[in-house]
């Protein structure tokens, strides 16, 4: 199983970023996929968003209304669209699926 995340970077408050995660090594379309994040200095990863094989979505309270998760089963890809970014969104974002974690991509929101 491999989960390759990309799209992180530096963005100003109020800006947008798009994270992508390409999965391989398992039957992508039958698994719930998710994004989690770990902020600097925090030990735990928190839920950002998940999406089921039926496209049912769930979001963490702090991102609801600003972030959107989607999936493309033909491309084995899960995407996180992040809008109205805030400094507190700064974190390493991890893709998760089939009980595996990707390596993470850093998102920094700062002016």
C-alpha positions in Angstrom: 0.0 0.0 0.0 1.3 3.5 -0.9 -0.4 6.8 -0.3 1.4 9.7 -2.0 0.2 13.1 -0.9 1.1 16.4 -2.6 0.0 20.0 -2.8 1.1 21.5 0.4 2.9 24.8 0.7 2.9 28.3 2.1 -0.3 30.3 1.7 -1.6 33.6 3.1 -4.6 33.7 5.5 -7.8 33.6 3.5 -6.1 31.7 0.6 -6.7 28.3 -0.8 -4.8 25.1 -1.4 -5.6 21.8 -3.0 -4.1 18.6 -1.6 -4.1 15.3 -3.6 -3.4 11.8 -2.5 -2.7 9.1 -5.1 -3.2 5.5 -3.7 -1.8 2.3 -5.0 -1.5 -1.3 -3.8 -5.1 -1.9 -2.8 -8.6 -1.7 -4.3 -9.1 2.0 -3.7 -12.8 2.2 -4.6 -14.0 0.0 -1.7 -12.3 1.9 1.1 -13.1 5.0 3.1 -10.3 7.5 2.6 -9.4 10.4 4.8 -7.3 13.4 5.6 -5.9 14.1 9.0 -3.5 16.7 10.3 -1.0 17.2 13.0 -0.3 20.7 14.1 3.2 21.9 15.3 3.8 20.9 18.9 0.8 18.6 19.1 1.1 14.9 19.5 -2.2 13.8 18.1 -3.5 13.8 14.6 -7.0 15.2 14.2 -9.6 14.4 11.7 -9.9 16.8 8.8 -12.3 14.9 6.5 -13.3 11.4 5.4 -15.1 10.1 2.3 -16.7 6.7 2.0 -17.0 4.5 -1.1 -20.5 5.8 -1.5 -19.2 9.4 -1.4 -20.6 10.1 2.1 -18.4 12.8 3.7 -17.6 13.7 7.3 -15.6 16.8 8.4 -13.9 18.0 11.5 -15.7 20.8 13.3 -12.9 23.3 12.6 -12.9 22.8 8.8 -16.6 22.4 8.1 -17.8 24.8 5.5 -14.2 25.6 4.4 -12.8 22.3 3.2 -14.2 19.8 0.7 -13.1 16.2 0.2 -13.7 14.3 -3.0 -12.5 11.2 -4.7 -11.9 9.9 -8.2 -12.0 6.1 -8.2 -10.8 6.0 -11.8 -7.6 7.7 -10.8 -7.3 6.2 -7.3 -7.1 9.8 -6.0 -8.6 11.6 -3.0 -8.5 15.4 -3.0 -8.9 18.0 -0.3 -9.9 21.5 -1.4 -9.1 24.0 1.4 -10.5 27.5 1.3 -10.5 30.4 3.7 -7.4 29.1 5.3 -6.4 30.3 8.7 -3.1 30.3 10.6 -4.5 27.5 12.8 -4.8 25.3 9.8 -1.0 25.1 9.7 -0.1 21.4 10.1 1.3 18.4 8.3 -1.6 16.8 6.5 -1.8 13.1 6.1 -3.7 10.9 3.7 -5.2 7.7 5.3 -6.7 4.7 3.8 -6.9 0.9 4.3 -5.3 1.4 7.8 -2.2 3.0 6.2 -0.8 6.5 6.4 0.9 8.5 3.7 4.1 10.5 4.5 2.3 13.8 4.9 2.5 17.2 3.2 3.1 20.5 5.1 0.6 23.3 4.9 1.7 26.6 6.3 -0.8 29.5 6.6 1.1 32.7 7.3 1.4 36.3 6.1 
